Amino acid sequence: LDNGQLVPWEGQMDEVHSTISTTKEYKPTLLGTVPHMDEPTALGVLDSAVKAYDQGKGEWPTMRVKDRLACMTSFVEMMKTKRDEVVKLLMWEIGKTLADSEKEFDRTVDYIYDTIEDYKQLDRDSSRFKKVGGINAHIRRGPLGVVLCLGPYNYPLNETFALLIPALIMGNTAVFKPAKHGVLLLSPLLEAFQKSFPAGVINVIYGRGREVAAPIMKTGKIDVLALIGNSKSAIALQDQHPYKNRLRLILGLEAKNPAIVLPSADLELAIDECINGTLSYNGQRCTALKIVYVHEDIKDEFNKRFSKRVDELKFGQPWEEGVKLTPLPEPGKPAYIQELIDDAKDKGAKILNERGGHTSDNYIYPAVLYPVTENMRVYQEEQFGPVIPIKPFKDIHALLDEIAKSNYGQQVSLFGDNVEALAPLIDVLVNLVCRVNLNSSCQRGPDVLPFTGRKDSAVGTLSVHDALRSFSIRTFVASKDN
Ligand code: G3H
């Protein structure tokens, strides 16, 4: 999609294979192809976004709020008619279960409607005059410019749109690059983009990051880099920009969210939540619980019951009833998880569950590793996949010191009784991360709540409300009170 046209591509194509296989021996199925763009093509696409923005003078950034909202409403109405197609592709391309794929689609539709409503409110609030020091100030919110937007494979629709939709609604124009896995599912929506927005407002590039995204950054014409994914890509792209001080960043990055299970915890509840927290979508969520700290007094009971529950989970195809674990989209992931397991075993950990570590070509059954220590890779790295490290602790103050040392700071789950008594502990935890979940696993939603992180976990804040502010700047017109 370039300058409002669905441009036919005559160059090299990249094949998109399915994550899942219906045969016993894993054979990737060809699902479709996407353009393998080159640098000049990507730069041409960028030019369309730059022209449409026209340094803030373009039709889109100067359009009346009501008209911009009408474009967005037209888009979401058309999008809803593509639900079945997109849900099916979510299952085939990234192996997300049917329930979670439907949830991702519906959540995205709700996100767009909520953003429209929030923008109306924002516009009403900022249309008021403020009288101060003899000045009448008419405060507004204006766009920032041209946004380069990159979404992740684990939420190729929802998280890409959590960046793109607020960016567009605030009057920015965008070039967006879909994730490598989860790229085809955006195709059914391209026509809706084309029909709903003026030419050049939204443009799409495909291909390798270094061949298409990096050259775009190098031009210095990008005002906002909006990326949900890994910090390596974010840093590599940021580094290409010649005027770093001008570049705004909105980034959702890695996390190593811990669960802390205190002796007073309701064990059944803690186990349920830790199963979900560690293994929803096979642990491929930035909000997943990536390490479980269990108090010495209850570790034996917790470990026994937790590992048994992990072994009861059903592995299968995303559309099958009751399936929790599904194939992994990244071809190298099972081997990587195996490396983490081997390293932990070499350094003294054991696999607690019988099925743990059993592999097929595109899957590895989650291993529960115990006791995990600080010198193990699974302790240090964000596994982003199906392996669960458990570490015992005795003294909560020593544990807080340990958590404070982490390079990440997104969320924590705390399991224990008597929330009032836990208040001092909660007060410390919220200063180490950005969200403390009491007796529940970590998550991003509901999308009206702020979503961010400290340290290397995020730059800027997302949520319906916050994203509109992140993708805009406050400006005002002042007149003298005569
Ligand atoms: O991968 C990171 C996502 O923000 C996780 O979102 O908690 O809604 O699954 P979620």
Residues whose N, C-alpha, C, O or C-beta is under 5 A from the ligand:
A	BS01	G3H	Q284 R285 C286 T287 C442 Q443 R444 G445
